[in-house]
């Protein structure tokens, strides 16, 4: 029997969409992450959609991002942005808050946060 994917454990597309929207709502309103917010366009609509599509596949659900845009090539796509430890930590602060609000077992939340941190750290280019 195959273990459930994080996507399944979270509850599927609706929860991934909620997590994505909550992440960007936090980033858009928390003055502590203004430098991170400033790296994004004024309208976060496309950013929200792309993160949702990416997370769907990254978490083990449908590969929506790949179907629409091809391989994510995360580091390459983020190269134009100066991503240092501060940017990584700001991104993680937003995601940590959003994940903390999910109605999931603590073990699942910890696994998600570890995976998010590993990916966010991999994105550093400065």
N, C-alpha and C positions, 0 to 999 in steps of 0.2 A: 504494500500500500504506500502510495506516494504522499509525502508530507504536504500539507496545505501551503501555498505560496503566501508571502506577506499580503499580496493583493487580496487573496481569499480570506485570510485571517482578519484583515481590516474591514471587509464587507463589500469589496468591489468598487465599481466606478463612482457611485455616489459619495462614498467616504473619501476616495482619492480626490475627487473634485472639491469636497469640503476642505480637505487638508490643504490643497493648493490655494484655494480662495482665502482661507484663514491665514496662511503663510504670507500672502501678498497684502492682506488687510493689515497685519501686524507691521510688515515692512513699510507700508504706506503711512502709518500713523505714529510709529515709535521714533521719537527724536534721537534716541541712542543709536539708531541704525541709518541716520540720514546719509552718511557717505555711501552706503550700499544702495539706498534708494536712488541717490543721484546717478548711479551707474545705469539706471533703467530709464526707459522712455516715460514721458509724462503720463501717457495712457498705458496702463498695465494689461490691457486686454489680450494682446498677443503673447505677452510674457506668461500670463496665467494659462492660456490655452496650450502653449508649448510645454510648460512644466507639467500640466495635467497629462498631455499625450505621452511625454517622456516617462513620468512616474508610472503610468499604467503598465508599460512594458518592463520597466526597471524593477517594479515590485512583483512581477510574475504574471501580470494580466495580459490583455491584448497588446500587441506591438504597434500601437497607434502612431507613435512618432515615426517609427521606421517606415510604416506604410505610406505616410504622407511626405516625409522629408528625407528618408534614407537613414543611413547610420548616424547616430547622434554626434559622433566625433566631439565629445564634450570639451576636451582641452583646446582643440583647434577653434571651436566656435566661441570660446571664452577668451582667447588670446588677446583680442583688442582691449580687454579690460584689465586694469592693474589689480590682480587678486593677490593680496598678501594675507598674512595671518589675521590682521584686523578685519578685512573683508570676509574671510572665512568665518571668523568668530561672530560677526554680525549676522551673516547668513544663518549660522547655526543657532543663534539666539532666537531668531524668528521661527525656525523650524522646531526648535526645542519647545517653544511656547505653544505652537500649533499642535505638535504631537502630544503635549501634556494634556490638551483638552479633548483628545480622542477618548472614546469610551472603549478602551482596550485593556487587556491584562498588562500589568507593569512589565512583565517579561517581554511581551511583544513590543511595547514602546521602547524598551532598552535596546532590543535588536534593531529596530528601525533607526534609532538615534545613532547607534554605532555605524550602521551602514551609511547613513547620511553624513556622518562626520568623516568617514573614510573617503567618500566621494568628494566632499567639500575640500578636504585637505589635498586631494589629488588635483584639484582645480587651481591651486596656488601656482602663480607664475612669476612672482616677485619675491 
